[in-house]
């Protein structure tokens, strides 16, 4: 049975991907905010949404790494919401420079990879081995 310090590599890789995704969302919110000020004098409404979403992904990633299964499920929902626009990329990329479309696709691929890593057998076993569903106070001994 695994203890807290014996996380599988799949979970560590997923954690890194979720941190990268949160960072990209936070950076895009700042750049969107600063880009919208000169043109309209007011911040873009999407910058606040990206900021909040990036912060949520960061919190969920930290809780997932602390063996909370509910956070793994929340990250799955967040990742699906991030990846959904890529399904219809021609509509998403209308009027967007090529580099921006590449960033959108890259963010979606990171989210998809993060979701897949969360549900590989080693990750599943890690979350199941907590014995109590990864509740607060679990010491990993079952």
RODRENMAR-38009 format. One record per residue: residue number from 0; x, y, z of N, C-alpha, C, CB in turn. Coordinates in nm, 4 decimals. Last residue first. Glycine has a CB too. Layout:
+-----+----------+----------+----------+----------+----------+----------+----------+----------+----------+----------+----------+----------+
| num |      npx |      npy |      npz |     capx |     capy |     capz |      cpx |      cpy |      cpz |     cbpx |     cbpy |     cbpz |
+-----+----------+----------+----------+----------+----------+----------+----------+----------+----------+----------+----------+----------+
| NUM |        X |        Y |        Z |        X |        Y |        Z |        X |        Y |        Z |        X |        Y |        Z |
...
+-----+----------+----------+----------+----------+----------+----------+----------+----------+----------+----------+----------+----------+
REM end
This chain:
+-----+----------+----------+----------+----------+----------+----------+----------+----------+----------+----------+----------+----------+
| num |      npx |      npy |      npz |     capx |     capy |     capz |      cpx |      cpy |      cpz |     cbpx |     cbpy |     cbpz |
+-----+----------+----------+----------+----------+----------+----------+----------+----------+----------+----------+----------+----------+
| 141 |  -0.4704 |   0.3493 |   0.5373 |  -0.5890 |   0.2707 |   0.5063 |  -0.6822 |   0.2691 |   0.6190 |  -0.5540 |   0.1323 |   0.4694 |
| 140 |  -0.2615 |   0.5156 |   0.5624 |  -0.2391 |   0.3786 |   0.6093 |  -0.3620 |   0.2916 |   0.5892 |  -0.1997 |   0.3788 |   0.7563 |
| 139 |  -0.2892 |   0.7808 |   0.5042 |  -0.2461 |   0.6923 |   0.3965 |  -0.2273 |   0.5482 |   0.4392 |  -0.1192 |   0.7424 |   0.3387 |
| 138 |  -0.4016 |   0.9426 |   0.6900 |  -0.2554 |   0.9288 |   0.6945 |  -0.2034 |   0.8311 |   0.5905 |  -0.2114 |   0.8839 |   0.8324 |
| 137 |  -0.6494 |   1.1813 |   0.6674 |  -0.6078 |   1.0475 |   0.6249 |  -0.4544 |   1.0423 |   0.6260 |  -0.6650 |   1.0126 |   0.4817 |
| 136 |  -0.7362 |   1.4344 |   0.7172 |  -0.6826 |   1.3599 |   0.8279 |  -0.6358 |   1.2204 |   0.7926 |  -0.7827 |   1.3519 |   0.9332 |
| 135 |  -0.9998 |   1.4374 |   0.4837 |  -0.9058 |   1.5113 |   0.5664 |  -0.8620 |   1.4256 |   0.6848 |  -0.9685 |   1.6434 |   0.6151 |
| 134 |  -1.0183 |   1.1515 |   0.2615 |  -1.0766 |   1.2549 |   0.3459 |  -0.9682 |   1.3213 |   0.4296 |  -1.1861 |   1.1960 |   0.4366 |
| 133 |  -0.9844 |   0.9497 |   0.0656 |  -0.9004 |   1.0687 |   0.0658 |  -0.9560 |   1.1828 |   0.1485 |  -0.8800 |   1.1152 |  -0.0732 |
| 132 |  -1.1432 |   0.7293 |   0.1027 |  -1.1782 |   0.8204 |  -0.0050 |  -1.0991 |   0.9487 |  -0.0041 |  -1.3219 |   0.8522 |   0.0015 |
| 131 |  -1.0340 |   0.5696 |   0.2919 |  -1.1479 |   0.6510 |   0.3333 |  -1.1832 |   0.7537 |   0.2265 |  -1.1182 |   0.7211 |   0.4658 |
| 130 |  -0.8307 |   0.4322 |   0.1647 |  -0.9188 |   0.3584 |   0.2536 |  -1.0404 |   0.4359 |   0.2988 |  -0.8435 |   0.3144 |   0.3717 |
| 129 |  -0.6315 |   0.5022 |  -0.0059 |  -0.6464 |   0.5833 |   0.1146 |  -0.7404 |   0.5170 |   0.2150 |  -0.6980 |   0.7225 |   0.0787 |
| 128 |  -0.6282 |   0.3610 |  -0.2380 |  -0.5546 |   0.3048 |  -0.1247 |  -0.5685 |   0.3873 |   0.0027 |  -0.4091 |   0.2920 |  -0.1599 |
| 127 |  -0.7503 |   0.5106 |  -0.4360 |  -0.8270 |   0.4038 |  -0.3693 |  -0.7584 |   0.3563 |  -0.2423 |  -0.8471 |   0.2853 |  -0.4639 |
| 126 |  -0.5406 |   0.6745 |  -0.5203 |  -0.6587 |   0.7342 |  -0.4578 |  -0.7421 |   0.6300 |  -0.3833 |  -0.7446 |   0.8036 |  -0.5632 |
| 125 |  -0.3651 |   0.4770 |  -0.6187 |  -0.3213 |   0.5713 |  -0.5160 |  -0.4412 |   0.6339 |  -0.4441 |  -0.2336 |   0.6811 |  -0.5783 |
| 124 |  -0.5142 |   0.3576 |  -0.8199 |  -0.4778 |   0.2785 |  -0.7018 |  -0.4354 |   0.3698 |  -0.5868 |  -0.3642 |   0.1794 |  -0.7358 |
| 123 |  -0.5252 |   0.5706 |  -1.0046 |  -0.6475 |   0.5149 |  -0.9453 |  -0.6171 |   0.4394 |  -0.8170 |  -0.7180 |   0.4222 |  -1.0447 |
| 122 |  -0.2534 |   0.5918 |  -1.0710 |  -0.3215 |   0.7026 |  -1.0030 |  -0.4496 |   0.6538 |  -0.9356 |  -0.3538 |   0.8159 |  -1.1028 |
| 121 |  -0.2123 |   0.3463 |  -1.1988 |  -0.1329 |   0.3809 |  -1.0804 |  -0.1984 |   0.4945 |  -1.0009 |   0.0099 |   0.4211 |  -1.1219 |
| 120 |  -0.4040 |   0.3553 |  -1.4198 |  -0.4134 |   0.2586 |  -1.3090 |  -0.3338 |   0.2966 |  -1.1840 |  -0.3668 |   0.1249 |  -1.3563 |
| 119 |  -0.5088 |   0.6970 |  -1.4870 |  -0.4305 |   0.5777 |  -1.5199 |  -0.4293 |   0.4845 |  -1.3987 |  -0.2846 |   0.6159 |  -1.5625 |
| 118 |  -0.6333 |   0.9335 |  -1.4257 |  -0.7130 |   0.8114 |  -1.4232 |  -0.6381 |   0.6879 |  -1.4722 |  -0.8354 |   0.8304 |  -1.5059 |
| 117 |  -0.4618 |   1.1457 |  -1.4493 |  -0.5329 |   1.1293 |  -1.3222 |  -0.6057 |   0.9964 |  -1.3106 |  -0.6312 |   1.2410 |  -1.3044 |
| 116 |  -0.3820 |   1.1354 |  -1.7155 |  -0.2877 |   1.0927 |  -1.6118 |  -0.3558 |   1.0708 |  -1.4768 |  -0.1769 |   1.1956 |  -1.5970 |
| 115 |  -0.6114 |   1.2454 |  -1.8387 |  -0.5730 |   1.1053 |  -1.8645 |  -0.4805 |   1.0546 |  -1.7545 |  -0.5037 |   1.0917 |  -2.0028 |
| 114 |  -0.5991 |   1.5115 |  -1.7439 |  -0.7129 |   1.4241 |  -1.7100 |  -0.6744 |   1.2771 |  -1.7266 |  -0.8359 |   1.4574 |  -1.7987 |
| 113 |  -0.3609 |   1.6001 |  -1.8610 |  -0.3760 |   1.5996 |  -1.7157 |  -0.4888 |   1.5092 |  -1.6702 |  -0.3999 |   1.7398 |  -1.6653 |
| 112 |  -0.4259 |   1.5817 |  -2.1328 |  -0.3195 |   1.4967 |  -2.0786 |  -0.3291 |   1.4879 |  -1.9265 |  -0.1812 |   1.5505 |  -2.1198 |
| 111 |  -0.6243 |   1.7819 |  -2.1403 |  -0.6579 |   1.6428 |  -2.1743 |  -0.5538 |   1.5470 |  -2.1175 |  -0.6682 |   1.6251 |  -2.3274 |
| 110 |  -0.4721 |   2.0091 |  -2.0705 |  -0.5857 |   1.9668 |  -1.9870 |  -0.6213 |   1.8208 |  -2.0132 |  -0.7084 |   2.0564 |  -2.0134 |
| 109 |  -0.2930 |   2.0160 |  -2.2843 |  -0.2417 |   2.0008 |  -2.1474 |  -0.3533 |   1.9515 |  -2.0558 |  -0.1834 |   2.1353 |  -2.0944 |
| 108 |  -0.4731 |   2.0638 |  -2.4921 |  -0.3983 |   1.9376 |  -2.4891 |  -0.3382 |   1.9107 |  -2.3515 |  -0.2875 |   1.9394 |  -2.5941 |
| 107 |  -0.5601 |   2.3225 |  -2.4254 |  -0.6555 |   2.2114 |  -2.4264 |  -0.5840 |   2.0767 |  -2.4202 |  -0.7436 |   2.2180 |  -2.5515 |
| 106 |  -0.3229 |   2.4637 |  -2.4584 |  -0.3865 |   2.4608 |  -2.3267 |  -0.4838 |   2.3439 |  -2.3185 |  -0.4596 |   2.5939 |  -2.2982 |
| 105 |  -0.2861 |   2.4239 |  -2.7375 |  -0.1889 |   2.3744 |  -2.6405 |  -0.2469 |   2.3634 |  -2.5004 |  -0.0680 |   2.4643 |  -2.6383 |
| 104 |  -0.5052 |   2.5625 |  -2.8435 |  -0.4943 |   2.4175 |  -2.8646 |  -0.3983 |   2.3564 |  -2.7627 |  -0.4465 |   2.3863 |  -3.0089 |
| 103 |  -0.4350 |   2.8206 |  -2.7601 |  -0.5638 |   2.7622 |  -2.7202 |  -0.5585 |   2.6102 |  -2.7315 |  -0.6790 |   2.8185 |  -2.8071 |
| 102 |  -0.1908 |   2.8495 |  -2.8934 |  -0.1935 |   2.8517 |  -2.7467 |  -0.3222 |   2.7888 |  -2.6950 |  -0.1798 |   2.9961 |  -2.6939 |
| 101 |  -0.2787 |   2.8466 |  -3.1569 |  -0.1867 |   2.7420 |  -3.1113 |  -0.1838 |   2.7351 |  -2.9586 |  -0.0447 |   2.7675 |  -3.1660 |
| 100 |  -0.4244 |   3.0808 |  -3.1606 |  -0.4959 |   2.9538 |  -3.1792 |  -0.4090 |   2.8383 |  -3.1322 |  -0.5362 |   2.9340 |  -3.3278 |
|  99 |  -0.2115 |   3.2568 |  -3.1340 |  -0.3113 |   3.2497 |  -3.0271 |  -0.3918 |   3.1202 |  -3.0376 |  -0.4056 |   3.3719 |  -3.0326 |
|  98 |  -0.0753 |   3.2199 |  -3.3726 |  -0.0063 |   3.1872 |  -3.2482 |  -0.1055 |   3.1754 |  -3.1328 |   0.0999 |   3.2932 |  -3.2162 |
|  97 |  -0.2668 |   3.3121 |  -3.5611 |  -0.2262 |   3.1716 |  -3.5568 |  -0.1592 |   3.1327 |  -3.4270 |  -0.1341 |   3.1419 |  -3.6701 |
|  96 |  -0.5139 |   3.5404 |  -3.4227 |  -0.3865 |   3.5098 |  -3.4894 |  -0.3474 |   3.3633 |  -3.4700 |  -0.2749 |   3.6010 |  -3.4360 |
|  95 |  -0.8599 |   3.5147 |  -3.4815 |  -0.7522 |   3.5002 |  -3.3834 |  -0.6236 |   3.4716 |  -3.4586 |  -0.7833 |   3.3868 |  -3.2799 |
|  94 |  -1.0738 |   3.5048 |  -3.6508 |  -1.0231 |   3.6356 |  -3.6126 |  -0.9117 |   3.6323 |  -3.5098 |  -1.1336 |   3.7172 |  -3.5605 |
|  93 |  -1.1625 |   3.1961 |  -3.5299 |  -1.2002 |   3.3011 |  -3.6239 |  -1.1522 |   3.4355 |  -3.5705 |  -1.3539 |   3.3026 |  -3.6473 |
|  92 |  -1.1146 |   2.9906 |  -3.3510 |  -0.9990 |   3.0577 |  -3.4088 |  -1.0341 |   3.1677 |  -3.5088 |  -0.9123 |   2.9570 |  -3.4754 |
|  91 |  -1.3609 |   2.8842 |  -3.2863 |  -1.2832 |   2.9481 |  -3.1811 |  -1.1742 |   3.0357 |  -3.2417 |  -1.2216 |   2.8428 |  -3.0876 |
|  90 |  -1.4397 |   2.7666 |  -3.5247 |  -1.5175 |   2.8781 |  -3.4716 |  -1.4406 |   2.9546 |  -3.3648 |  -1.6489 |   2.8279 |  -3.4145 |
|  89 |  -1.2402 |   2.5657 |  -3.5520 |  -1.2577 |   2.6678 |  -3.6552 |  -1.3383 |   2.7884 |  -3.6070 |  -1.3253 |   2.6072 |  -3.7756 |
|  88 |  -1.2692 |   2.4098 |  -3.3061 |  -1.1597 |   2.5056 |  -3.3229 |  -1.1788 |   2.6031 |  -3.4388 |  -1.0320 |   2.4315 |  -3.3427 |
|  87 |  -1.4449 |   2.2507 |  -3.1503 |  -1.4964 |   2.3376 |  -3.2550 |  -1.3948 |   2.4474 |  -3.2865 |  -1.6316 |   2.3990 |  -3.2129 |
|  86 |  -1.2857 |   2.1291 |  -2.9671 |  -1.3680 |   2.0436 |  -3.0519 |  -1.4200 |   2.1234 |  -3.1715 |  -1.4857 |   1.9836 |  -2.9712 |
|  85 |  -1.1882 |   2.3337 |  -2.8198 |  -1.1011 |   2.2799 |  -2.9239 |  -1.1785 |   2.1878 |  -3.0171 |  -0.9830 |   2.2050 |  -2.8617 |
|  84 |  -1.3735 |   2.3864 |  -2.6176 |  -1.3666 |   2.4744 |  -2.7344 |  -1.2825 |   2.4188 |  -2.8484 |  -1.3118 |   2.6071 |  -2.6937 |
|  83 |  -1.3172 |   2.1694 |  -2.4249 |  -1.4349 |   2.1703 |  -2.5121 |  -1.4250 |   2.2651 |  -2.6318 |  -1.5548 |   2.2067 |  -2.4317 |
|  82 |  -1.1036 |   2.2065 |  -2.2504 |  -1.0803 |   2.1351 |  -2.3760 |  -1.1975 |   2.1431 |  -2.4733 |  -1.0500 |   1.9912 |  -2.3471 |
|  81 |  -1.2088 |   2.3381 |  -2.0291 |  -1.0985 |   2.4005 |  -2.1034 |  -1.0850 |   2.3377 |  -2.2411 |  -0.9658 |   2.3873 |  -2.0259 |
|  80 |  -1.3975 |   2.1529 |  -1.9439 |  -1.4412 |   2.2870 |  -1.9837 |  -1.3345 |   2.3608 |  -2.0632 |  -1.4787 |   2.3681 |  -1.8611 |
|  79 |  -1.2272 |   1.9421 |  -1.8783 |  -1.3244 |   1.9255 |  -1.9867 |  -1.3740 |   2.0611 |  -2.0352 |  -1.4432 |   1.8389 |  -1.9405 |
|  78 |  -1.0914 |   2.0554 |  -1.6630 |  -1.0185 |   2.0195 |  -1.7842 |  -1.1111 |   2.0013 |  -1.9034 |  -0.9391 |   1.8930 |  -1.7614 |
|  77 |  -1.3015 |   2.0776 |  -1.4766 |  -1.2312 |   2.1970 |  -1.5250 |  -1.1583 |   2.1691 |  -1.6561 |  -1.1317 |   2.2469 |  -1.4195 |
|  76 |  -1.3610 |   1.8035 |  -1.4419 |  -1.4628 |   1.8956 |  -1.4929 |  -1.3969 |   2.0212 |  -1.5494 |  -1.5634 |   1.9331 |  -1.3814 |
|  75 |  -1.1147 |   1.7178 |  -1.3389 |  -1.1688 |   1.6560 |  -1.4600 |  -1.2733 |   1.7475 |  -1.5234 |  -1.2304 |   1.5177 |  -1.4280 |
|  74 |  -1.0984 |   1.8652 |  -1.1060 |  -1.0025 |   1.8917 |  -1.2136 |  -1.0501 |   1.8318 |  -1.3454 |  -0.8644 |   1.8357 |  -1.1773 |
|  73 |  -1.3039 |   1.7382 |  -0.9622 |  -1.3175 |   1.8802 |  -0.9977 |  -1.2210 |   1.9177 |  -1.1104 |  -1.2919 |   1.9695 |  -0.8742 |
|  72 |  -1.1858 |   1.4852 |  -0.9309 |  -1.3100 |   1.4979 |  -1.0080 |  -1.3302 |   1.6433 |  -1.0523 |  -1.4316 |   1.4494 |  -0.9241 |
|  71 |  -0.9729 |   1.5574 |  -0.7685 |  -0.9467 |   1.4915 |  -0.8965 |  -1.0690 |   1.5032 |  -0.9868 |  -0.9091 |   1.3428 |  -0.8753 |
|  70 |  -1.1099 |   1.6499 |  -0.5495 |  -1.0334 |   1.7465 |  -0.6285 |  -0.9972 |   1.6871 |  -0.7647 |  -0.9055 |   1.7895 |  -0.5528 |
|  69 |  -1.2133 |   1.4158 |  -0.4489 |  -1.3070 |   1.5170 |  -0.4960 |  -1.2353 |   1.6202 |  -0.5824 |  -1.3763 |   1.5855 |  -0.3774 |
|  68 |  -0.9822 |   1.2872 |  -0.3571 |  -1.0461 |   1.2387 |  -0.4790 |  -1.1460 |   1.3397 |  -0.5349 |  -1.1159 |   1.1063 |  -0.4522 |
|  67 |  -0.6937 |   1.4057 |  -0.2400 |  -0.8369 |   1.4294 |  -0.2282 |  -0.9037 |   1.3914 |  -0.3597 |  -0.8666 |   1.5779 |  -0.1914 |
|  66 |  -0.4117 |   1.4040 |  -0.2110 |  -0.4889 |   1.2794 |  -0.2152 |  -0.6379 |   1.2991 |  -0.1877 |  -0.4326 |   1.1821 |  -0.1154 |
|  65 |  -0.2767 |   1.6310 |  -0.2545 |  -0.2897 |   1.5909 |  -0.1149 |  -0.3856 |   1.4724 |  -0.0996 |  -0.3381 |   1.7090 |  -0.0304 |
|  64 |  -0.3189 |   1.6716 |  -0.5165 |  -0.1872 |   1.6205 |  -0.4800 |  -0.1839 |   1.5768 |  -0.3341 |  -0.0801 |   1.7263 |  -0.5056 |
|  63 |  -0.5718 |   1.7830 |  -0.4975 |  -0.5567 |   1.6517 |  -0.5616 |  -0.4238 |   1.5898 |  -0.5207 |  -0.5655 |   1.6639 |  -0.7164 |
|  62 |  -0.5046 |   2.0281 |  -0.3838 |  -0.5836 |   1.9332 |  -0.3060 |  -0.5754 |   1.7924 |  -0.3648 |  -0.7292 |   1.9787 |  -0.2993 |
|  61 |  -0.3627 |   2.1412 |  -0.5988 |  -0.2974 |   2.1228 |  -0.4690 |  -0.3728 |   2.0224 |  -0.3821 |  -0.2862 |   2.2566 |  -0.3960 |
|  60 |  -0.5649 |   2.1446 |  -0.7922 |  -0.4425 |   2.0663 |  -0.8151 |  -0.3700 |   2.0404 |  -0.6828 |  -0.3484 |   2.1396 |  -0.9143 |
|  59 |  -0.7500 |   2.3217 |  -0.6790 |  -0.7888 |   2.1818 |  -0.6992 |  -0.6646 |   2.0936 |  -0.7195 |  -0.8840 |   2.1693 |  -0.8209 |
|  58 |  -0.5962 |   2.5596 |  -0.6878 |  -0.6433 |   2.5053 |  -0.5595 |  -0.6783 |   2.3569 |  -0.5729 |  -0.7663 |   2.5845 |  -0.5091 |
|  57 |  -0.5600 |   2.5826 |  -0.9701 |  -0.4459 |   2.5744 |  -0.8791 |  -0.4863 |   2.5128 |  -0.7449 |  -0.3854 |   2.7138 |  -0.8571 |
|  56 |  -0.8235 |   2.6056 |  -1.0576 |  -0.7430 |   2.4917 |  -1.1026 |  -0.6228 |   2.4731 |  -1.0104 |  -0.6961 |   2.5118 |  -1.2492 |
|  55 |  -0.8871 |   2.8519 |  -0.9341 |  -0.9576 |   2.7287 |  -0.8967 |  -0.8774 |   2.6053 |  -0.9367 |  -1.0964 |   2.7244 |  -0.9621 |
|  54 |  -0.7148 |   3.0233 |  -1.0742 |  -0.6993 |   3.0077 |  -0.9291 |  -0.7688 |   2.8806 |  -0.8804 |  -0.7558 |   3.1308 |  -0.8552 |
|  53 |  -0.8203 |   2.9979 |  -1.3322 |  -0.6824 |   2.9578 |  -1.3055 |  -0.6572 |   2.9358 |  -1.1573 |  -0.5864 |   3.0619 |  -1.3586 |
|  52 |  -1.0748 |   3.1104 |  -1.2865 |  -1.0635 |   2.9708 |  -1.3281 |  -0.9227 |   2.9180 |  -1.3019 |  -1.0992 |   2.9558 |  -1.4769 |
|  51 |  -1.0055 |   3.3757 |  -1.2209 |  -1.0774 |   3.2918 |  -1.1253 |  -1.0618 |   3.1436 |  -1.1590 |  -1.2258 |   3.3296 |  -1.1225 |
|  50 |  -0.8779 |   3.4502 |  -1.4628 |  -0.8088 |   3.4609 |  -1.3349 |  -0.8736 |   3.3704 |  -1.2309 |  -0.8086 |   3.6062 |  -1.2861 |
|  49 |  -1.0785 |   3.4152 |  -1.6488 |  -0.9563 |   3.3346 |  -1.6589 |  -0.8798 |   3.3358 |  -1.5283 |  -0.8670 |   3.3859 |  -1.7721 |
|  48 |  -1.2586 |   3.6107 |  -1.5563 |  -1.2976 |   3.4704 |  -1.5601 |  -1.1775 |   3.3788 |  -1.5668 |  -1.3881 |   3.4443 |  -1.6775 |
|  47 |  -1.1127 |   3.8445 |  -1.5935 |  -1.1524 |   3.8051 |  -1.4584 |  -1.1917 |   3.6592 |  -1.4521 |  -1.2672 |   3.8912 |  -1.4097 |
|  46 |  -1.0906 |   3.8447 |  -1.8719 |  -0.9691 |   3.8382 |  -1.7912 |  -1.0016 |   3.7965 |  -1.6483 |  -0.8967 |   3.9734 |  -1.7919 |
|  45 |  -1.3426 |   3.8771 |  -1.9771 |  -1.2844 |   3.7420 |  -1.9810 |  -1.1586 |   3.7321 |  -1.8958 |  -1.2520 |   3.7024 |  -2.1248 |
|  44 |  -1.3926 |   4.1451 |  -1.9623 |  -1.4630 |   4.0587 |  -1.8671 |  -1.4044 |   3.9175 |  -1.8660 |  -1.6124 |   4.0530 |  -1.9011 |
|  43 |  -1.1168 |   4.3702 |  -1.9768 |  -1.2020 |   4.2705 |  -2.0415 |  -1.2679 |   4.1825 |  -1.9372 |  -1.1209 |   4.1847 |  -2.1402 |
|  42 |  -1.1185 |   4.6971 |  -1.8247 |  -1.0673 |   4.5607 |  -1.8397 |  -1.1684 |   4.4695 |  -1.9068 |  -1.0289 |   4.5037 |  -1.7045 |
|  41 |  -1.1399 |   4.9981 |  -2.0181 |  -1.1933 |   4.9107 |  -1.9125 |  -1.1383 |   4.7700 |  -1.9333 |  -1.3506 |   4.9098 |  -1.9130 |
|  40 |  -1.0431 |   5.1266 |  -2.2336 |  -1.0322 |   5.1965 |  -2.1069 |  -1.0851 |   5.1166 |  -1.9895 |  -1.1042 |   5.3260 |  -2.1149 |
|  39 |  -1.0300 |   5.0057 |  -2.4782 |  -1.1619 |   5.0408 |  -2.4262 |  -1.1577 |   5.1215 |  -2.2966 |  -1.2411 |   4.9164 |  -2.4039 |
|  38 |  -0.7561 |   4.9907 |  -2.5484 |  -0.8595 |   5.0005 |  -2.6511 |  -0.9938 |   5.0487 |  -2.5953 |  -0.8775 |   4.8660 |  -2.7182 |
|  37 |  -0.5974 |   4.9710 |  -2.3148 |  -0.5784 |   5.0822 |  -2.4087 |  -0.6939 |   5.0995 |  -2.5076 |  -0.4506 |   5.0619 |  -2.4854 |
|  36 |  -0.7156 |   4.7318 |  -2.1820 |  -0.7200 |   4.8660 |  -2.1246 |  -0.7001 |   4.9778 |  -2.2277 |  -0.6153 |   4.8779 |  -2.0178 |
|  35 |  -0.6691 |   4.4882 |  -2.3043 |  -0.8013 |   4.5494 |  -2.3207 |  -0.8065 |   4.6927 |  -2.2689 |  -0.9057 |   4.4664 |  -2.2495 |
|  34 |  -0.4144 |   4.4104 |  -2.2350 |  -0.4419 |   4.4389 |  -2.3753 |  -0.5747 |   4.5106 |  -2.3939 |  -0.4413 |   4.3107 |  -2.4555 |
|  33 |  -0.4376 |   4.3598 |  -1.9612 |  -0.3549 |   4.4723 |  -2.0053 |  -0.3806 |   4.5080 |  -2.1517 |  -0.2072 |   4.4398 |  -1.9854 |
|  32 |  -0.6141 |   4.1360 |  -1.9706 |  -0.6467 |   4.2559 |  -1.8940 |  -0.5682 |   4.3760 |  -1.9462 |  -0.6176 |   4.2338 |  -1.7446 |
|  31 |  -0.4674 |   3.9525 |  -2.1163 |  -0.5976 |   3.9967 |  -2.1667 |  -0.6384 |   4.1271 |  -2.0989 |  -0.7052 |   3.8878 |  -2.1436 |
|  30 |  -0.2522 |   3.9164 |  -1.9425 |  -0.2282 |   3.9744 |  -2.0749 |  -0.3593 |   4.0234 |  -2.1372 |  -0.1603 |   3.8710 |  -2.1675 |
|  29 |  -0.3877 |   3.8041 |  -1.7223 |  -0.3143 |   3.9296 |  -1.7074 |  -0.2915 |   3.9949 |  -1.8432 |  -0.1798 |   3.9054 |  -1.6367 |
|  28 |  -0.4920 |   3.5711 |  -1.8354 |  -0.5836 |   3.6689 |  -1.7765 |  -0.5150 |   3.8044 |  -1.7613 |  -0.6350 |   3.6196 |  -1.6398 |
|  27 |  -0.2631 |   3.4369 |  -1.9140 |  -0.3530 |   3.4865 |  -2.0184 |  -0.4528 |   3.5873 |  -1.9611 |  -0.4280 |   3.3695 |  -2.0848 |
|  26 |  -0.1614 |   3.3754 |  -1.6579 |  -0.0867 |   3.4647 |  -1.7475 |  -0.1783 |   3.5206 |  -1.8558 |   0.0323 |   3.3903 |  -1.8117 |
|  25 |  -0.3598 |   3.1976 |  -1.5662 |  -0.3323 |   3.3210 |  -1.4930 |  -0.2587 |   3.4221 |  -1.5806 |  -0.2502 |   3.2910 |  -1.3674 |
|  24 |  -0.3362 |   2.9946 |  -1.7550 |  -0.4632 |   3.0654 |  -1.7399 |  -0.4433 |   3.1980 |  -1.6671 |  -0.5645 |   2.9784 |  -1.6644 |
|  23 |  -0.0719 |   2.9136 |  -1.7071 |  -0.1090 |   2.9682 |  -1.8377 |  -0.2404 |   3.0454 |  -1.8299 |  -0.1204 |   2.8557 |  -1.9412 |
|  22 |  -0.0983 |   2.8186 |  -1.4411 |  -0.0099 |   2.9305 |  -1.4729 |  -0.0444 |   2.9952 |  -1.6059 |   0.1338 |   2.8842 |  -1.4748 |
|  21 |  -0.2726 |   2.6035 |  -1.4828 |  -0.3142 |   2.7145 |  -1.3964 |  -0.2292 |   2.8384 |  -1.4255 |  -0.3027 |   2.6749 |  -1.2465 |
|  20 |  -0.1022 |   2.4467 |  -1.6465 |  -0.2309 |   2.4955 |  -1.6966 |  -0.2795 |   2.6140 |  -1.6137 |  -0.3358 |   2.3828 |  -1.6948 |
|  19 |   0.1053 |   2.3910 |  -1.4668 |   0.1333 |   2.4634 |  -1.5910 |   0.0045 |   2.5237 |  -1.6464 |   0.1986 |   2.3696 |  -1.6957 |
|  18 |  -0.0406 |   2.2443 |  -1.2772 |   0.0250 |   2.3696 |  -1.2378 |   0.0570 |   2.4545 |  -1.3599 |   0.1536 |   2.3409 |  -1.1584 |
|  17 |  -0.1153 |   2.0273 |  -1.4360 |  -0.2197 |   2.1153 |  -1.3824 |  -0.1612 |   2.2472 |  -1.3338 |  -0.2944 |   2.0461 |  -1.2680 |
|  16 |   0.1397 |   1.9174 |  -1.4866 |   0.0572 |   1.9670 |  -1.5970 |  -0.0522 |   2.0610 |  -1.5474 |  -0.0054 |   1.8501 |  -1.6730 |
|  15 |   0.2146 |   1.8440 |  -1.2251 |   0.2933 |   1.9436 |  -1.2986 |   0.2111 |   2.0023 |  -1.4133 |   0.4239 |   1.8805 |  -1.3531 |
|  14 |   0.0168 |   1.6495 |  -1.1758 |   0.0270 |   1.7684 |  -1.0910 |   0.1028 |   1.8797 |  -1.1628 |   0.0965 |   1.7342 |  -0.9580 |
|  13 |   0.0825 |   1.4553 |  -1.3652 |  -0.0460 |   1.5250 |  -1.3749 |  -0.0422 |   1.6540 |  -1.2943 |  -0.1611 |   1.4346 |  -1.3259 |
|  12 |   0.3288 |   1.3738 |  -1.2580 |   0.3239 |   1.4359 |  -1.3913 |   0.1940 |   1.5124 |  -1.4104 |   0.3389 |   1.3295 |  -1.5014 |
|  11 |   0.2395 |   1.2650 |  -1.0158 |   0.3339 |   1.3772 |  -1.0142 |   0.3331 |   1.4499 |  -1.1487 |   0.4767 |   1.3277 |  -0.9811 |
|  10 |   0.0809 |   1.0590 |  -1.1162 |   0.0186 |   1.1653 |  -1.0389 |   0.1101 |   1.2879 |  -1.0315 |  -0.0155 |   1.1155 |  -0.8978 |
|   9 |   0.2703 |   0.8998 |  -1.2399 |   0.1596 |   0.9536 |  -1.3193 |   0.0921 |   1.0695 |  -1.2471 |   0.0569 |   0.8436 |  -1.3500 |
|   8 |   0.4338 |   0.8173 |  -1.0333 |   0.4850 |   0.9143 |  -1.1294 |   0.3752 |   0.9761 |  -1.2139 |   0.5864 |   0.8494 |  -1.2188 |
|   7 |   0.2546 |   0.7976 |  -0.7188 |   0.3009 |   0.7422 |  -0.8471 |   0.3485 |   0.8546 |  -0.9397 |   0.1875 |   0.6607 |  -0.9156 |
|   6 |   0.3839 |   0.8818 |  -0.3965 |   0.2917 |   0.9104 |  -0.5065 |   0.3447 |   0.8488 |  -0.6347 |   0.2716 |   1.0628 |  -0.5239 |
|   5 |   0.4650 |   0.8360 |  -0.1274 |   0.4923 |   0.7393 |  -0.2334 |   0.3915 |   0.7569 |  -0.3479 |   0.4868 |   0.5945 |  -0.1778 |
|   4 |   0.3870 |   0.9880 |   0.0794 |   0.5121 |   1.0252 |   0.0150 |   0.5472 |   0.9332 |  -0.1006 |   0.6239 |   1.0250 |   0.1157 |
|   3 |   0.1552 |   0.8617 |   0.1728 |   0.1467 |   0.9941 |   0.1104 |   0.2720 |   1.0315 |   0.0331 |   0.1202 |   1.0985 |   0.2154 |
|   2 |   0.1988 |   0.5151 |   0.0760 |   0.1744 |   0.6200 |   0.1735 |   0.1766 |   0.7550 |   0.1006 |   0.2805 |   0.6159 |   0.2888 |
|   1 |   0.0473 |   0.2252 |  -0.0727 |   0.1265 |   0.3479 |  -0.0828 |   0.0969 |   0.4408 |   0.0348 |   0.0979 |   0.4200 |  -0.2162 |
|   0 |   0.0840 |  -0.1171 |   0.0000 |   0.0000 |   0.0000 |   0.0000 |   0.0893 |   0.1245 |   0.0000 |  -0.0960 |  -0.0008 |   0.1219 |
+-----+----------+----------+----------+----------+----------+----------+----------+----------+----------+----------+----------+----------+
REM end
